[in-house]
Amino acid sequence: MINHTMIVSFDQPLPATELDQYLADIERVMLDSGFVRSVVARRHIPVPGEEAIPALIATAIVQIALADSAAPRRSGWPGAAPRSPCSTSTGARRPRPPR
């Protein structure tokens, strides 16, 4: 299983209702794809000291659990990496040939 954490940040604050809708939409689209085992999208919870690195402050965190590394390719998700010629159908790396 692959667990993917996505950090979502917006340049400008969103109204609470828009952010709630955005998070609900992400969950629905991911689950409706049929290629994820679970998805959780929540507002970021501030922690003391994080303001020292503003670029790393999230608006929301999305955690997606996929069955395996091939799930994004099977789904046709934009940006999903094509299958590596060095990998097998299980995702295991093939040994390199001797030089």
Chimera marker file (.cmm) of the C-alpha trace (Angstrom):
<marker_set name="trace">
<marker id="1" x="0.000" y="0.000" z="0.000" r="1" g="1" b="0" radius="0.5"/>
<marker id="2" x="1.151" y="3.535" z="-0.758" r="1" g="1" b="0" radius="0.5"/>
<marker id="3" x="0.314" y="6.374" z="1.646" r="1" g="1" b="0" radius="0.5"/>
<marker id="4" x="0.580" y="9.789" z="0.022" r="1" g="1" b="0" radius="0.5"/>
<marker id="5" x="0.380" y="13.062" z="1.944" r="1" g="1" b="0" radius="0.5"/>
<marker id="6" x="-0.435" y="16.180" z="-0.049" r="1" g="1" b="0" radius="0.5"/>
<marker id="7" x="0.189" y="19.606" z="1.442" r="1" g="1" b="0" radius="0.5"/>
<marker id="8" x="-2.261" y="22.172" z="0.057" r="1" g="1" b="0" radius="0.5"/>
<marker id="9" x="-1.502" y="25.893" z="0.323" r="1" g="1" b="0" radius="0.5"/>
<marker id="10" x="-3.264" y="28.916" z="-1.106" r="1" g="1" b="0" radius="0.5"/>
<marker id="11" x="-1.692" y="32.354" z="-1.591" r="1" g="1" b="0" radius="0.5"/>
<marker id="12" x="-4.723" y="34.064" z="-0.078" r="1" g="1" b="0" radius="0.5"/>
<marker id="13" x="-6.971" y="32.766" z="2.699" r="1" g="1" b="0" radius="0.5"/>
<marker id="14" x="-10.173" y="31.099" z="1.506" r="1" g="1" b="0" radius="0.5"/>
<marker id="15" x="-13.517" y="31.689" z="3.180" r="1" g="1" b="0" radius="0.5"/>
<marker id="16" x="-14.331" y="28.760" z="5.477" r="1" g="1" b="0" radius="0.5"/>
<marker id="17" x="-17.227" y="27.583" z="3.313" r="1" g="1" b="0" radius="0.5"/>
<marker id="18" x="-15.042" y="27.499" z="0.167" r="1" g="1" b="0" radius="0.5"/>
<marker id="19" x="-12.284" y="25.573" z="1.938" r="1" g="1" b="0" radius="0.5"/>
<marker id="20" x="-14.798" y="23.092" z="3.346" r="1" g="1" b="0" radius="0.5"/>
<marker id="21" x="-16.249" y="22.559" z="-0.154" r="1" g="1" b="0" radius="0.5"/>
<marker id="22" x="-12.759" y="22.162" z="-1.647" r="1" g="1" b="0" radius="0.5"/>
<marker id="23" x="-11.851" y="19.487" z="0.901" r="1" g="1" b="0" radius="0.5"/>
<marker id="24" x="-15.164" y="17.660" z="0.455" r="1" g="1" b="0" radius="0.5"/>
<marker id="25" x="-14.692" y="17.724" z="-3.333" r="1" g="1" b="0" radius="0.5"/>
<marker id="26" x="-11.187" y="16.252" z="-3.080" r="1" g="1" b="0" radius="0.5"/>
<marker id="27" x="-12.454" y="13.399" z="-0.912" r="1" g="1" b="0" radius="0.5"/>
<marker id="28" x="-15.398" y="12.697" z="-3.231" r="1" g="1" b="0" radius="0.5"/>
<marker id="29" x="-13.364" y="12.757" z="-6.458" r="1" g="1" b="0" radius="0.5"/>
<marker id="30" x="-10.648" y="10.520" z="-5.029" r="1" g="1" b="0" radius="0.5"/>
<marker id="31" x="-13.074" y="7.987" z="-3.596" r="1" g="1" b="0" radius="0.5"/>
<marker id="32" x="-15.225" y="8.014" z="-6.742" r="1" g="1" b="0" radius="0.5"/>
<marker id="33" x="-12.133" y="7.182" z="-8.827" r="1" g="1" b="0" radius="0.5"/>
<marker id="34" x="-12.149" y="3.685" z="-7.358" r="1" g="1" b="0" radius="0.5"/>
<marker id="35" x="-8.351" y="3.662" z="-7.124" r="1" g="1" b="0" radius="0.5"/>
<marker id="36" x="-7.881" y="4.779" z="-3.533" r="1" g="1" b="0" radius="0.5"/>
<marker id="37" x="-8.451" y="2.780" z="-0.386" r="1" g="1" b="0" radius="0.5"/>
<marker id="38" x="-9.053" y="5.847" z="1.723" r="1" g="1" b="0" radius="0.5"/>
<marker id="39" x="-8.731" y="9.608" z="1.638" r="1" g="1" b="0" radius="0.5"/>
<marker id="40" x="-8.838" y="12.148" z="4.443" r="1" g="1" b="0" radius="0.5"/>
<marker id="41" x="-8.760" y="15.897" z="3.779" r="1" g="1" b="0" radius="0.5"/>
<marker id="42" x="-8.577" y="18.238" z="6.755" r="1" g="1" b="0" radius="0.5"/>
<marker id="43" x="-7.684" y="21.808" z="7.623" r="1" g="1" b="0" radius="0.5"/>
<marker id="44" x="-4.125" y="22.325" z="8.761" r="1" g="1" b="0" radius="0.5"/>
<marker id="45" x="-3.723" y="22.572" z="12.546" r="1" g="1" b="0" radius="0.5"/>
<marker id="46" x="-1.164" y="25.285" z="13.367" r="1" g="1" b="0" radius="0.5"/>
<marker id="47" x="1.760" y="24.384" z="15.605" r="1" g="1" b="0" radius="0.5"/>
<marker id="48" x="3.951" y="26.831" z="17.540" r="1" g="1" b="0" radius="0.5"/>
<marker id="49" x="6.982" y="28.022" z="15.593" r="1" g="1" b="0" radius="0.5"/>
<marker id="50" x="5.773" y="27.150" z="12.101" r="1" g="1" b="0" radius="0.5"/>
<marker id="51" x="5.425" y="30.820" z="11.209" r="1" g="1" b="0" radius="0.5"/>
<marker id="52" x="9.245" y="30.899" z="10.994" r="1" g="1" b="0" radius="0.5"/>
<marker id="53" x="8.962" y="28.998" z="7.688" r="1" g="1" b="0" radius="0.5"/>
<marker id="54" x="5.907" y="30.454" z="5.924" r="1" g="1" b="0" radius="0.5"/>
<marker id="55" x="6.485" y="28.467" z="2.726" r="1" g="1" b="0" radius="0.5"/>
<marker id="56" x="5.797" y="25.262" z="4.637" r="1" g="1" b="0" radius="0.5"/>
<marker id="57" x="2.546" y="26.361" z="6.275" r="1" g="1" b="0" radius="0.5"/>
<marker id="58" x="-0.335" y="24.447" z="4.771" r="1" g="1" b="0" radius="0.5"/>
<marker id="59" x="-3.951" y="25.433" z="4.358" r="1" g="1" b="0" radius="0.5"/>
<marker id="60" x="-4.955" y="21.776" z="4.394" r="1" g="1" b="0" radius="0.5"/>
<marker id="61" x="-3.461" y="18.291" z="4.469" r="1" g="1" b="0" radius="0.5"/>
<marker id="62" x="-4.801" y="15.473" z="2.297" r="1" g="1" b="0" radius="0.5"/>
<marker id="63" x="-3.803" y="11.874" z="2.983" r="1" g="1" b="0" radius="0.5"/>
<marker id="64" x="-4.494" y="9.295" z="0.295" r="1" g="1" b="0" radius="0.5"/>
<marker id="65" x="-4.006" y="5.527" z="0.649" r="1" g="1" b="0" radius="0.5"/>
<marker id="66" x="-3.494" y="3.692" z="-2.647" r="1" g="1" b="0" radius="0.5"/>
<marker id="67" x="-3.495" y="-0.068" z="-3.115" r="1" g="1" b="0" radius="0.5"/>
<marker id="68" x="-0.120" y="0.023" z="-4.899" r="1" g="1" b="0" radius="0.5"/>
<marker id="69" x="2.196" y="2.250" z="-6.919" r="1" g="1" b="0" radius="0.5"/>
<marker id="70" x="0.398" y="1.419" z="-10.189" r="1" g="1" b="0" radius="0.5"/>
<marker id="71" x="-2.965" y="2.807" z="-9.017" r="1" g="1" b="0" radius="0.5"/>
<marker id="72" x="-2.378" y="6.373" z="-10.297" r="1" g="1" b="0" radius="0.5"/>
<marker id="73" x="-1.362" y="5.083" z="-13.743" r="1" g="1" b="0" radius="0.5"/>
<marker id="74" x="-4.402" y="2.797" z="-13.941" r="1" g="1" b="0" radius="0.5"/>
<marker id="75" x="-6.646" y="5.684" z="-12.974" r="1" g="1" b="0" radius="0.5"/>
<marker id="76" x="-5.348" y="7.980" z="-15.699" r="1" g="1" b="0" radius="0.5"/>
<marker id="77" x="-4.679" y="10.742" z="-13.164" r="1" g="1" b="0" radius="0.5"/>
<marker id="78" x="-2.940" y="13.761" z="-14.694" r="1" g="1" b="0" radius="0.5"/>
<marker id="79" x="0.744" y="13.760" z="-13.814" r="1" g="1" b="0" radius="0.5"/>
<marker id="80" x="0.862" y="10.045" z="-12.978" r="1" g="1" b="0" radius="0.5"/>
<marker id="81" x="4.300" y="8.812" z="-13.934" r="1" g="1" b="0" radius="0.5"/>
<marker id="82" x="4.432" y="6.295" z="-16.760" r="1" g="1" b="0" radius="0.5"/>
<marker id="83" x="5.577" y="2.810" z="-15.907" r="1" g="1" b="0" radius="0.5"/>
<marker id="84" x="9.336" y="2.596" z="-15.624" r="1" g="1" b="0" radius="0.5"/>
<marker id="85" x="10.959" y="0.164" z="-18.072" r="1" g="1" b="0" radius="0.5"/>
<marker id="86" x="13.035" y="-1.052" z="-15.124" r="1" g="1" b="0" radius="0.5"/>
<marker id="87" x="10.070" y="-2.139" z="-13.034" r="1" g="1" b="0" radius="0.5"/>
<marker id="88" x="7.946" y="-5.243" z="-13.051" r="1" g="1" b="0" radius="0.5"/>
<marker id="89" x="4.166" y="-5.373" z="-12.853" r="1" g="1" b="0" radius="0.5"/>
<marker id="90" x="4.461" y="-5.634" z="-9.070" r="1" g="1" b="0" radius="0.5"/>
<marker id="91" x="6.579" y="-2.502" z="-8.871" r="1" g="1" b="0" radius="0.5"/>
<marker id="92" x="9.717" y="-4.442" z="-7.900" r="1" g="1" b="0" radius="0.5"/>
<marker id="93" x="12.932" y="-3.306" z="-9.561" r="1" g="1" b="0" radius="0.5"/>
<marker id="94" x="14.491" y="-5.637" z="-12.125" r="1" g="1" b="0" radius="0.5"/>
<marker id="95" x="18.168" y="-6.400" z="-11.610" r="1" g="1" b="0" radius="0.5"/>
<marker id="96" x="20.494" y="-4.486" z="-13.884" r="1" g="1" b="0" radius="0.5"/>
<marker id="97" x="22.297" y="-6.512" z="-16.518" r="1" g="1" b="0" radius="0.5"/>
<marker id="98" x="26.028" y="-7.038" z="-15.926" r="1" g="1" b="0" radius="0.5"/>
<marker id="99" x="28.361" y="-4.596" z="-17.660" r="1" g="1" b="0" radius="0.5"/>
<link id1="1" id2="2" r="1" g="1" b="0" radius="0.2"/>
<link id1="2" id2="3" r="1" g="1" b="0" radius="0.2"/>
<link id1="3" id2="4" r="1" g="1" b="0" radius="0.2"/>
<link id1="4" id2="5" r="1" g="1" b="0" radius="0.2"/>
<link id1="5" id2="6" r="1" g="1" b="0" radius="0.2"/>
<link id1="6" id2="7" r="1" g="1" b="0" radius="0.2"/>
<link id1="7" id2="8" r="1" g="1" b="0" radius="0.2"/>
<link id1="8" id2="9" r="1" g="1" b="0" radius="0.2"/>
<link id1="9" id2="10" r="1" g="1" b="0" radius="0.2"/>
<link id1="10" id2="11" r="1" g="1" b="0" radius="0.2"/>
<link id1="11" id2="12" r="1" g="1" b="0" radius="0.2"/>
<link id1="12" id2="13" r="1" g="1" b="0" radius="0.2"/>
<link id1="13" id2="14" r="1" g="1" b="0" radius="0.2"/>
<link id1="14" id2="15" r="1" g="1" b="0" radius="0.2"/>
<link id1="15" id2="16" r="1" g="1" b="0" radius="0.2"/>
<link id1="16" id2="17" r="1" g="1" b="0" radius="0.2"/>
<link id1="17" id2="18" r="1" g="1" b="0" radius="0.2"/>
<link id1="18" id2="19" r="1" g="1" b="0" radius="0.2"/>
<link id1="19" id2="20" r="1" g="1" b="0" radius="0.2"/>
<link id1="20" id2="21" r="1" g="1" b="0" radius="0.2"/>
<link id1="21" id2="22" r="1" g="1" b="0" radius="0.2"/>
<link id1="22" id2="23" r="1" g="1" b="0" radius="0.2"/>
<link id1="23" id2="24" r="1" g="1" b="0" radius="0.2"/>
<link id1="24" id2="25" r="1" g="1" b="0" radius="0.2"/>
<link id1="25" id2="26" r="1" g="1" b="0" radius="0.2"/>
<link id1="26" id2="27" r="1" g="1" b="0" radius="0.2"/>
<link id1="27" id2="28" r="1" g="1" b="0" radius="0.2"/>
<link id1="28" id2="29" r="1" g="1" b="0" radius="0.2"/>
<link id1="29" id2="30" r="1" g="1" b="0" radius="0.2"/>
<link id1="30" id2="31" r="1" g="1" b="0" radius="0.2"/>
<link id1="31" id2="32" r="1" g="1" b="0" radius="0.2"/>
<link id1="32" id2="33" r="1" g="1" b="0" radius="0.2"/>
<link id1="33" id2="34" r="1" g="1" b="0" radius="0.2"/>
<link id1="34" id2="35" r="1" g="1" b="0" radius="0.2"/>
<link id1="35" id2="36" r="1" g="1" b="0" radius="0.2"/>
<link id1="36" id2="37" r="1" g="1" b="0" radius="0.2"/>
<link id1="37" id2="38" r="1" g="1" b="0" radius="0.2"/>
<link id1="38" id2="39" r="1" g="1" b="0" radius="0.2"/>
<link id1="39" id2="40" r="1" g="1" b="0" radius="0.2"/>
<link id1="40" id2="41" r="1" g="1" b="0" radius="0.2"/>
<link id1="41" id2="42" r="1" g="1" b="0" radius="0.2"/>
<link id1="42" id2="43" r="1" g="1" b="0" radius="0.2"/>
<link id1="43" id2="44" r="1" g="1" b="0" radius="0.2"/>
<link id1="44" id2="45" r="1" g="1" b="0" radius="0.2"/>
<link id1="45" id2="46" r="1" g="1" b="0" radius="0.2"/>
<link id1="46" id2="47" r="1" g="1" b="0" radius="0.2"/>
<link id1="47" id2="48" r="1" g="1" b="0" radius="0.2"/>
<link id1="48" id2="49" r="1" g="1" b="0" radius="0.2"/>
<link id1="49" id2="50" r="1" g="1" b="0" radius="0.2"/>
<link id1="50" id2="51" r="1" g="1" b="0" radius="0.2"/>
<link id1="51" id2="52" r="1" g="1" b="0" radius="0.2"/>
<link id1="52" id2="53" r="1" g="1" b="0" radius="0.2"/>
<link id1="53" id2="54" r="1" g="1" b="0" radius="0.2"/>
<link id1="54" id2="55" r="1" g="1" b="0" radius="0.2"/>
<link id1="55" id2="56" r="1" g="1" b="0" radius="0.2"/>
<link id1="56" id2="57" r="1" g="1" b="0" radius="0.2"/>
<link id1="57" id2="58" r="1" g="1" b="0" radius="0.2"/>
<link id1="58" id2="59" r="1" g="1" b="0" radius="0.2"/>
<link id1="59" id2="60" r="1" g="1" b="0" radius="0.2"/>
<link id1="60" id2="61" r="1" g="1" b="0" radius="0.2"/>
<link id1="61" id2="62" r="1" g="1" b="0" radius="0.2"/>
<link id1="62" id2="63" r="1" g="1" b="0" radius="0.2"/>
<link id1="63" id2="64" r="1" g="1" b="0" radius="0.2"/>
<link id1="64" id2="65" r="1" g="1" b="0" radius="0.2"/>
<link id1="65" id2="66" r="1" g="1" b="0" radius="0.2"/>
<link id1="66" id2="67" r="1" g="1" b="0" radius="0.2"/>
<link id1="67" id2="68" r="1" g="1" b="0" radius="0.2"/>
<link id1="68" id2="69" r="1" g="1" b="0" radius="0.2"/>
<link id1="69" id2="70" r="1" g="1" b="0" radius="0.2"/>
<link id1="70" id2="71" r="1" g="1" b="0" radius="0.2"/>
<link id1="71" id2="72" r="1" g="1" b="0" radius="0.2"/>
<link id1="72" id2="73" r="1" g="1" b="0" radius="0.2"/>
<link id1="73" id2="74" r="1" g="1" b="0" radius="0.2"/>
<link id1="74" id2="75" r="1" g="1" b="0" radius="0.2"/>
<link id1="75" id2="76" r="1" g="1" b="0" radius="0.2"/>
<link id1="76" id2="77" r="1" g="1" b="0" radius="0.2"/>
<link id1="77" id2="78" r="1" g="1" b="0" radius="0.2"/>
<link id1="78" id2="79" r="1" g="1" b="0" radius="0.2"/>
<link id1="79" id2="80" r="1" g="1" b="0" radius="0.2"/>
<link id1="80" id2="81" r="1" g="1" b="0" radius="0.2"/>
<link id1="81" id2="82" r="1" g="1" b="0" radius="0.2"/>
<link id1="82" id2="83" r="1" g="1" b="0" radius="0.2"/>
<link id1="83" id2="84" r="1" g="1" b="0" radius="0.2"/>
<link id1="84" id2="85" r="1" g="1" b="0" radius="0.2"/>
<link id1="85" id2="86" r="1" g="1" b="0" radius="0.2"/>
<link id1="86" id2="87" r="1" g="1" b="0" radius="0.2"/>
<link id1="87" id2="88" r="1" g="1" b="0" radius="0.2"/>
<link id1="88" id2="89" r="1" g="1" b="0" radius="0.2"/>
<link id1="89" id2="90" r="1" g="1" b="0" radius="0.2"/>
<link id1="90" id2="91" r="1" g="1" b="0" radius="0.2"/>
<link id1="91" id2="92" r="1" g="1" b="0" radius="0.2"/>
<link id1="92" id2="93" r="1" g="1" b="0" radius="0.2"/>
<link id1="93" id2="94" r="1" g="1" b="0" radius="0.2"/>
<link id1="94" id2="95" r="1" g="1" b="0" radius="0.2"/>
<link id1="95" id2="96" r="1" g="1" b="0" radius="0.2"/>
<link id1="96" id2="97" r="1" g="1" b="0" radius="0.2"/>
<link id1="97" id2="98" r="1" g="1" b="0" radius="0.2"/>
<link id1="98" id2="99" r="1" g="1" b="0" radius="0.2"/>
</marker_set>
